[in-house]
Amino acid sequence: MKTIELKKKIWPALVTRPDARIVFDEAKQEDFNVIFDFDEIKLMTSSFADELFAKMIIEGKTNFKIINADDYNKKMIIFVTESRKKSPNKQLI
């Protein structure tokens, strides 16, 4: 299982959809069998979380793991995923 160290990709904040697409594409190359390491990540926006995590979860790609994420970032992933399930075609701005 490959580890994607988010601090080496986008640091210290995970903000934009284009940034999330970069990480999504890397995870896709591994068939989403990856570990997302949140070490030193201070902030993740709903746009980033929706573009990366909600998209994967809605598509049934749930074989990834998350490590070193604080409670705020974990809750953000849950929030955007639940929002996407209620309105699958909705794009968060």
MDTraj code that builds the backbone (N, CA, C; nanometers):
import mdtraj as md
import numpy as np

residues = "MET LYS THR ILE GLU LEU LYS LYS LYS ILE TRP PRO ALA LEU VAL THR ARG PRO ASP ALA ARG ILE VAL PHE ASP GLU ALA LYS GLN GLU ASP PHE ASN VAL ILE PHE ASP PHE ASP GLU ILE LYS LEU MET THR SER SER PHE ALA ASP GLU LEU PHE ALA LYS MET ILE ILE GLU GLY LYS THR ASN PHE LYS ILE ILE ASN ALA ASP ASP TYR ASN LYS LYS MET ILE ILE PHE VAL THR GLU SER ARG LYS LYS SER PRO ASN LYS GLN LEU ILE".split()
xyz = np.array([
    [0.0857, -0.1176, 0.0000],
    [0.0000, 0.0000, 0.0000],
    [0.0903, 0.1239, 0.0000],
    [0.0756, 0.2081, -0.0989],
    [0.1576, 0.3282, -0.1124],
    [0.1074, 0.4382, -0.0175],
    [0.2009, 0.5105, 0.0437],
    [0.1659, 0.6240, 0.1287],
    [0.1815, 0.7531, 0.0497],
    [0.0761, 0.8328, 0.0485],
    [0.0806, 0.9655, -0.0128],
    [0.0957, 1.0656, 0.1005],
    [0.2135, 1.1241, 0.1096],
    [0.2413, 1.2224, 0.2133],
    [0.1926, 1.3587, 0.1636],
    [0.0774, 1.3997, 0.2138],
    [0.0147, 1.5213, 0.1659],
    [0.1016, 1.6446, 0.1879],
    [0.1820, 1.6456, 0.2917],
    [0.2690, 1.7610, 0.3175],
    [0.3734, 1.7777, 0.2071],
    [0.4055, 1.6709, 0.1368],
    [0.5014, 1.6812, 0.0264],
    [0.4331, 1.7224, -0.1036],
    [0.3019, 1.7115, -0.1080],
    [0.2248, 1.7484, -0.2275],
    [0.1736, 1.8915, -0.2152],
    [0.1040, 1.9175, -0.1088],
    [0.0372, 2.0451, -0.0863],
    [0.0447, 2.0726, 0.0631],
    [0.1161, 2.1751, 0.1002],
    [0.1372, 2.1989, 0.2424],
    [0.1312, 2.3468, 0.2709],
    [0.0815, 2.3943, 0.3824],
    [0.0254, 2.3219, 0.4969],
    [-0.1256, 2.3054, 0.4897],
    [-0.1866, 2.3585, 0.3813],
    [-0.3327, 2.3536, 0.3726],
    [-0.3769, 2.2867, 0.2433],
    [-0.4807, 2.2041, 0.2556],
    [-0.5410, 2.1371, 0.1408],
    [-0.6638, 2.2203, 0.1041],
    [-0.6542, 2.2965, -0.0044],
    [-0.7548, 2.3991, -0.0286],
    [-0.8343, 2.3794, -0.1577],
    [-0.7688, 2.3666, -0.2710],
    [-0.8391, 2.3786, -0.3990],
    [-0.8745, 2.2436, -0.4623],
    [-0.9758, 2.2483, -0.5473],
    [-1.0131, 2.1293, -0.6246],
    [-0.9000, 2.0843, -0.7179],
    [-0.8311, 2.1767, -0.7875],
    [-0.7188, 2.1310, -0.8709],
    [-0.6106, 2.0584, -0.7906],
    [-0.5815, 2.1053, -0.6700],
    [-0.4860, 2.0342, -0.5846],
    [-0.5369, 1.8949, -0.5502],
    [-0.6651, 1.8851, -0.5201],
    [-0.7244, 1.7548, -0.4863],
    [-0.7177, 1.6604, -0.6055],
    [-0.7356, 1.7138, -0.7262],
    [-0.7291, 1.6290, -0.8463],
    [-0.5889, 1.5705, -0.8660],
    [-0.4865, 1.6475, -0.8298],
    [-0.3492, 1.5964, -0.8386],
    [-0.3337, 1.4737, -0.7479],
    [-0.3833, 1.4844, -0.6263],
    [-0.3742, 1.3734, -0.5311],
    [-0.4644, 1.2578, -0.5760],
    [-0.5848, 1.2893, -0.6245],
    [-0.6779, 1.1874, -0.6741],
    [-0.6124, 1.1065, -0.7859],
    [-0.5494, 1.1756, -0.8809],
    [-0.4856, 1.1065, -0.9936],
    [-0.3726, 1.0149, -0.9471],
    [-0.2967, 1.0585, -0.8476],
    [-0.1906, 0.9722, -0.7937],
    [-0.2499, 0.8492, -0.7267],
    [-0.3561, 0.8679, -0.6492],
    [-0.4210, 0.7548, -0.5826],
    [-0.4827, 0.6600, -0.6855],
    [-0.5370, 0.7159, -0.7912],
    [-0.5995, 0.6341, -0.8964],
    [-0.4976, 0.5404, -0.9618],
    [-0.3742, 0.5880, -0.9763],
    [-0.2685, 0.5045, -1.0347],
    [-0.2425, 0.3796, -0.9505],
    [-0.2750, 0.3874, -0.8235],
    [-0.2583, 0.2744, -0.7313],
    [-0.3912, 0.2038, -0.7060],
    [-0.4909, 0.2289, -0.7909],
    [-0.6266, 0.1762, -0.7748],
    [-0.6834, 0.2113, -0.6362],
    [-0.6460, 0.3288, -0.5875],
    [-0.6934, 0.3850, -0.4609],
    [-0.6546, 0.3006, -0.3394],
    [-0.5613, 0.2104, -0.3582],
    [-0.5090, 0.1289, -0.2477],
    [-0.3909, 0.2046, -0.1868],
    [-0.4224, 0.3159, -0.1165],
    [-0.3200, 0.4058, -0.0651],
    [-0.3488, 0.4464, 0.0797],
    [-0.2458, 0.5023, 0.1407],
    [-0.2580, 0.5624, 0.2739],
    [-0.2374, 0.7121, 0.2552],
    [-0.3342, 0.7925, 0.2993],
    [-0.3207, 0.9378, 0.2964],
    [-0.2672, 0.9819, 0.4317],
    [-0.1465, 1.0361, 0.4310],
    [-0.0818, 1.0806, 0.5548],
    [-0.1026, 1.2312, 0.5710],
    [-0.1768, 1.2699, 0.6747],
    [-0.2096, 1.4091, 0.7029],
    [-0.1082, 1.4772, 0.7948],
    [0.0052, 1.4163, 0.8191],
    [0.1048, 1.4750, 0.9084],
    [0.1373, 1.6184, 0.8652],
    [0.1306, 1.7112, 0.9599],
    [0.1595, 1.8538, 0.9425],
    [0.0566, 1.9300, 0.8596],
    [-0.0538, 1.8674, 0.8215],
    [-0.1587, 1.9385, 0.7482],
    [-0.2437, 2.0146, 0.8496],
    [-0.2542, 2.1450, 0.8301],
    [-0.3234, 2.2317, 0.9255],
    [-0.4692, 2.2553, 0.8897],
    [-0.5034, 2.2480, 0.7617],
    [-0.6385, 2.2822, 0.7167],
    [-0.6741, 2.2054, 0.5906],
    [-0.8003, 2.1633, 0.5810],
    [-0.8537, 2.1057, 0.4586],
    [-0.9900, 2.1694, 0.4350],
    [-1.0115, 2.2235, 0.3172],
    [-1.1403, 2.2857, 0.2862],
    [-1.2403, 2.1804, 0.2396],
    [-1.3670, 2.2198, 0.2414],
    [-1.4720, 2.1300, 0.1926],
    [-1.4545, 2.1022, 0.0437],
    [-1.4053, 2.1985, -0.0321],
    [-1.3830, 2.1774, -0.1760],
    [-1.2800, 2.0681, -0.2007],
    [-1.1686, 2.0749, -0.1281],
    [-1.0642, 1.9728, -0.1428],
    [-1.1180, 1.8362, -0.1008],
    [-1.1823, 1.8305, 0.0151],
    [-1.2341, 1.7029, 0.0670],
    [-1.3376, 1.6429, -0.0271],
    [-1.4236, 1.7263, -0.0826],
    [-1.5257, 1.6773, -0.1751],
    [-1.4621, 1.6210, -0.3008],
    [-1.3682, 1.6953, -0.3571],
    [-1.3052, 1.6541, -0.4831],
    [-1.2240, 1.5267, -0.4681],
    [-1.1657, 1.5048, -0.3543],
    [-1.0837, 1.3848, -0.3339],
    [-1.1608, 1.2730, -0.2651],
    [-1.1986, 1.2935, -0.1414],
    [-1.2532, 1.1845, -0.0604],
    [-1.3981, 1.1502, -0.0932],
    [-1.4840, 1.2500, -0.1034],
    [-1.6243, 1.2201, -0.1324],
    [-1.6371, 1.1526, -0.2687],
    [-1.5607, 1.2014, -0.3638],
    [-1.5629, 1.1426, -0.4983],
    [-1.5224, 0.9949, -0.4934],
    [-1.4164, 0.9634, -0.4207],
    [-1.3721, 0.8242, -0.4105],
    [-1.4762, 0.7376, -0.3404],
    [-1.5272, 0.7868, -0.2298],
    [-1.6217, 0.7075, -0.1506],
    [-1.7511, 0.6829, -0.2276],
    [-1.8027, 0.7850, -0.2928],
    [-1.9256, 0.7698, -0.3715],
    [-1.9057, 0.6694, -0.4844],
    [-1.7852, 0.6670, -0.5426],
    [-1.7545, 0.5720, -0.6504],
    [-1.7217, 0.4326, -0.5971],
    [-1.7277, 0.4141, -0.4647],
    [-1.7032, 0.2829, -0.4059],
    [-1.5566, 0.2505, -0.3861],
    [-1.4706, 0.3492, -0.3979],
    [-1.3262, 0.3291, -0.3789],
    [-1.2930, 0.3535, -0.2320],
    [-1.3113, 0.2511, -0.1509],
    [-1.2951, 0.2678, -0.0060],
    [-1.1801, 0.1842, 0.0510],
    [-1.0880, 0.1426, -0.0346],
    [-0.9768, 0.0607, 0.0135],
    [-0.8574, 0.1458, 0.0560],
    [-0.8777, 0.2758, 0.0776],
    [-0.7704, 0.3640, 0.1232],
    [-0.7742, 0.3777, 0.2750],
    [-0.6643, 0.4285, 0.3307],
    [-0.6560, 0.4551, 0.4747],
    [-0.6130, 0.6004, 0.4945],
    [-0.6490, 0.6537, 0.6098],
    [-0.6108, 0.7897, 0.6471],
    [-0.5369, 0.7814, 0.7798],
    [-0.4189, 0.8443, 0.7849],
    [-0.3430, 0.8473, 0.9101],
    [-0.3063, 0.9917, 0.9442],
    [-0.2847, 1.0159, 1.0707],
    [-0.2405, 1.1452, 1.1236],
    [-0.3355, 1.2609, 1.0944],
    [-0.4612, 1.2327, 1.0700],
    [-0.5592, 1.3399, 1.0479],
    [-0.6174, 1.3816, 1.1820],
    [-0.6323, 1.5129, 1.2010],
    [-0.6943, 1.5595, 1.3248],
    [-0.8469, 1.5452, 1.3144],
    [-0.9158, 1.5676, 1.4247],
    [-1.0606, 1.5492, 1.4281],
    [-1.1326, 1.6382, 1.3276],
    [-1.0851, 1.7627, 1.3111],
    [-1.1489, 1.8542, 1.2162],
    [-1.1458, 1.7959, 1.0745],
    [-1.0317, 1.7482, 1.0310],
    [-1.0198, 1.6941, 0.8957],
    [-1.1003, 1.5653, 0.8785],
    [-1.1044, 1.4818, 0.9809],
    [-1.1866, 1.3607, 0.9747],
    [-1.3340, 1.3969, 0.9608],
    [-1.3781, 1.4947, 1.0396],
    [-1.5185, 1.5374, 1.0334],
    [-1.5504, 1.6015, 0.8991],
    [-1.4554, 1.6738, 0.8412],
    [-1.4769, 1.7348, 0.7098],
    [-1.5002, 1.6273, 0.6042],
    [-1.4238, 1.5205, 0.6087],
    [-1.4419, 1.4113, 0.5121],
    [-1.5807, 1.3491, 0.5281],
    [-1.6218, 1.3247, 0.6505],
    [-1.7548, 1.2687, 0.6762],
    [-1.8629, 1.3651, 0.6281],
    [-1.8483, 1.4938, 0.6599],
    [-1.9478, 1.5942, 0.6218],
    [-1.9667, 1.6007, 0.4701],
    [-1.8571, 1.6120, 0.3947],
    [-1.8729, 1.6260, 0.2495],
    [-1.9236, 1.4973, 0.1859],
    [-1.8850, 1.3845, 0.2414],
    [-1.9346, 1.2573, 0.1876],
    [-2.0850, 1.2436, 0.2098],
    [-2.1306, 1.2767, 0.3290],
    [-2.2745, 1.2713, 0.3575],
    [-2.3506, 1.3714, 0.2718],
    [-2.2947, 1.4907, 0.2517],
    [-2.3580, 1.5908, 0.1661],
    [-2.3675, 1.5418, 0.0233],
    [-2.2629, 1.4793, -0.0248],
    [-2.2614, 1.4284, -0.1634],
    [-2.3623, 1.3156, -0.1804],
    [-2.3774, 1.2303, -0.0778],
    [-2.4746, 1.1207, -0.0866],
    [-2.6166, 1.1743, -0.0969],
    [-2.6449, 1.2854, -0.0275],
    [-2.7787, 1.3450, -0.0308],
    [-2.8055, 1.4123, -0.1633],
    [-2.7028, 1.4693, -0.2261],
    [-2.7152, 1.5398, -0.3536],
    [-2.5982, 1.4993, -0.4428],
    [-2.6056, 1.3811, -0.5054],
    [-2.4902, 1.3272, -0.5765],
    [-2.4359, 1.4160, -0.6883],
    [-2.5187, 1.5012, -0.7491],
    [-2.4717, 1.5850, -0.8566],
    [-2.4281, 1.7232, -0.8101],
    [-2.4400, 1.7490, -0.6814],
    [-2.4067, 1.8793, -0.6248],
    [-2.2553, 1.8994, -0.6192],
    [-2.2107, 2.0129, -0.6660],
    [-2.0710, 2.0516, -0.6543],
    [-2.0604, 2.1566, -0.5469],
    [-1.9797, 2.1321, -0.4454],
    [-1.9578, 2.2327, -0.3422],
    [-1.8668, 2.3406, -0.3954],
    [-1.8941, 2.4620, -0.3614],
    [-1.8140, 2.5754, -0.4092],
    [-1.7243, 2.6248, -0.2995],
])
top = md.Topology()
chain = top.add_chain()
for i, resn in enumerate(residues, 1):
    res = top.add_residue(resn, chain, resSeq=i)
    for name in ("N", "CA", "C"):
        top.add_atom(name, md.element.get_by_symbol(name[0]), res)
traj = md.Trajectory(xyz[None], top)
